[in-house]
Structures are given as C-alpha cells and as structure tokens.
Amino acid sequence: MKELMNLVSSVEELIDEFAGASPLPEEAAKSVAQSLAKKRRSTDSLNGVLCCIPSDEGMKELVKHIQENEHQIVVEVGAGYGLLAVALRQSGYLSGVEYRATDLRPCRDWVERLDHQAAVAQYQPSLVICAWPPILKGSRERSWPWIWATYTCVREYILIGPWPHGRGLLVGDLFSDYPPGWYRCYLPQLSHRLLDLYGNISKAYSFHRV
C-alpha cells in the first residue's frame, strides 16, 4: 500500500501495482490520482494514456448497477490498460457475470484485441461500457453508440467521461447525441465515486433502450 501511495515513475509501474492488489480504498485512490495528476501537469506523460483510477467504493457502485439490471454479459470497449477490468476481477464482487475488456490496441494481455464493433458482435453483451471514449468526427454511422444500438442484444451502455465539463479533452457529443429509441440517465452514486487525472471531472451516464 505504501508503495502505491508514492508517485510512480511510469504508467507501466502503476498498472503492475494495480494488477497485483485489491482495489484501493477511496481515500488511497484519491491520493494516487492526485499524485498522478501532478505528474501529468508537469510532464504531459500521462495525457491520453490513463484517465480513470478505480477505487473499491467505485467498483461496488458499478457492480451494484450491473446486478440490479440483471446483466449477464458485459463488454468494455476501448479498455486500454484494463484498469477497470483488473479492479473488478481483484475485488471479487462481480461473480456470475462474464466481463470482457477489449481494445483495438490493448496495453495488457488481459485486454482482448478487438475493436468495439467486433467485441459486441462476438460476445453479444447486454451491457457495453466505455470510459473516456474518443472523439470520432464524421457521420452518426461512425458513432460507437449508434453502432452498438444496431445489436438487439445490447439493452444498455454506460459512458464515463468529463461531459459536460470536459470540452477540449477526449469526449464530445457521444453523451448528448444518442440513438433514437434510447434514453439517458445520470448515475450520481457511481459518478461521485469516479476518480481521474483531471480534477475528478468524470461523470457516468447510462443509456437504455426504450
């Protein structure tokens, strides 16, 4: 724990620490996020690489939502280093649910090499999760959520990111321009537990098929 509380010298070291431990209590996770935020501001070495820091309390809120909505198969797309997947796995809270972390360019071997559409097509999840999704300029046909909505298996997707306060960062209209026949719901309990390297501006929104 003391080693985790120290400022790590690289993202690689941080990921290895998280992979070998249970999710951090919220206060400890806040300390790590604050230290990493200082490193980000001073060197820009973490920009666009690592955004969310999972805490034990945050994982409990996410698992609660998954269980209350009776999801059996969950796919995380654009998972990157797979910190969210690692935290869920190490916590042991998500029993009985198949959780797949995927990314077109995975950074760890527990993240499968699949783009977002291939992941949904292959695993047929009822829930898709994406933290800090990328901006994709162009038509709605290229929008990730609009593509997920074409799969009848998907009942819900969750977006985590700095909307509406993160203009100029990584996310854009995905939070406000969602497919017809879907509705958006703010997740306050989960949002209040989210930590990131940008002053904890992340929010979580659920999008349900009507």
N, C-alpha and C positions, 0 to 999 in steps of 0.2 A: 504494500500500500504506500509506504513512504517513497518508494522509487517512482510510483505512478504520480505522486504529488509533485515531484520535481519536474521541471521543464525538460521535456525530452528533446534530444538533438535532431530528431528526424521523424517524419510520419511513419517510417518503417518500424522504428522502435516502439512507437505508440501502439501500432496495430498488434505487434507481437505481445505487448503487455496486456492489451485487452483480450487477446485470444486465449491467454492463459489464466484468466481470472474471472470471477463472477462480476456482474455489472456493479459499477461503483455506486455507493450511496450518493444521493443528490448533492450534498454539500461537497463531497470529494470530487464529483464530476464537475461541479461548478469551478472548483479550484483548477482542475486540469484545463477546462475550457478557457478560463481567464488567462492562464499562463500561455496557452497556445495562441490566444488572440493577440497577446503582446508580441509573440514571435512573428505572427502573421503581419502585424503592422510594421514591424521593424525590418523584415526581410522579404515579405511577399512570398515566402517559400511555400506557404500552405494555401495560397489563393487557388480556388477552383479544384483543390485536391481533397480537402477534408472539411466538411461543413458541420455535421451533426455529431455531438458527443452523447451517447446513450447513458442514461442513469437507471438505477434499479427501479426507482419510482416511475420513470417514464415507460419502462418495459411493462410494468404492472398495468398501467393505464392502456397501453396498446393491446396487451393480451386480453384485458377485460373487454375491450371493444370487439376484438375478434371473436371471443367466445359468446358474447351477448348476441352477435349477429350470425352465429352458427356457421362460421366459415370453416371448411374442412381442408381446402387447398388455397394457399396464399403464395403469390409470386411477387417478389420485389424486383423491380427493373431499375437499371442504372445504378446498381448497388455499389459499384466501385470497390472499395476495400472490404465491404461487407460487415462494417461495424455493427449495424443493426441486427443482422443475422447472427453474428457472434454473441451479442448481448442476449438475444432471445435464447439461443442454444445453451449458453452458460447458465442462464437463470433457472432453466428447468420449468418455467411457468407454462410454456406452450406445448403441453403434452396432447397427443391425439390430433395434432394439426400438421399437415405437410407444408413446410415453409421452404420455398426455393428462392435463393438470392442469385440474380443473374445480371450480366453486364456484357456489352459487346466487347469491351476491353477490360476484363477482370484483373484486379490487382492482387488477388489471393486465390489459392486453389479451392477454397470453399465457396467461391463465386463461380457459377457456371458461365461459360462463354456463349451467350445467346443475346440477340438484340431483343428489344421489348416485344415486338410482334411475334417473333419465333417462340419466345418464352410463354406467351399467353396461348398460342396455338398448340404448343407441345403439352403444357400441363393443365390447361383448361381450368384456371382458378376461378373461384367466386369472388376473390378479392385481389386487387392489384395495388401495390404500394410503391410510391416513388418519392424519395427525399431529394429536394433541391433539383427538380427537373431542368433540363436545358431549354434555352430558347431556340425554337426552330422557326425561322422565318419562312413564310410561304402560305399556301392554302391550308384550309382546315383538314384536308385529306392527309396532310403530313402530321397533324397534331396527334401526339401519342394517345390522349384520352379518347379522341374521336375514333381512333383505330381500335382501341380496346372495346369501345361500345358496340362494335360490329360483331363481337363474340357474345353469343347468348349466355354463355356460362358466367360471364362477369356480371355480378349483381352490384358491386361497389368498387370504387377505387379511392385511395387516400393519397392526397398530395401534401407534402411537408415542405415548407419554404418560407421566404420572407414577405410574402404577399399580405397586405398591400403596401408594406413599408420598405420593400427591397428593390425599388426601381434602380436599375443600373447594375444589379447583381446577376443572379443566374436565372431567375424565373420571370415570366411575363404573364401573358393573357390566359395561360392554361387554367388559372384559378377563376377567372371571370367568364371565359368563353368556353362553356362546356356543352356537351351534346344535347340536342333536344330530347325530351323524354327522361331527363335526369334532373335531380335537384341537389343543391349544395347545402351542406350542414357544417357549421363551425364546431370543432371539438375542443371546448375550453379546457377540460381536465387534462387532456393529452398535451395541448398547446402550452399550458402552464408548466409542464414538466420538460419541455424541449430545451436543449442547450446547444449553442452553436458558437462559432468563432467570430460572429458579427454582432455581439451585444445581445445575444439571445432574442433575435427578432423573428425566429421561426414560428410559424403557426401551422396547425394541422386542420385540413378540411376533408370531410367525407363527401363523396358524390355517389348518390344512389340512383339506381334505375327505378323509375316510377312504376 
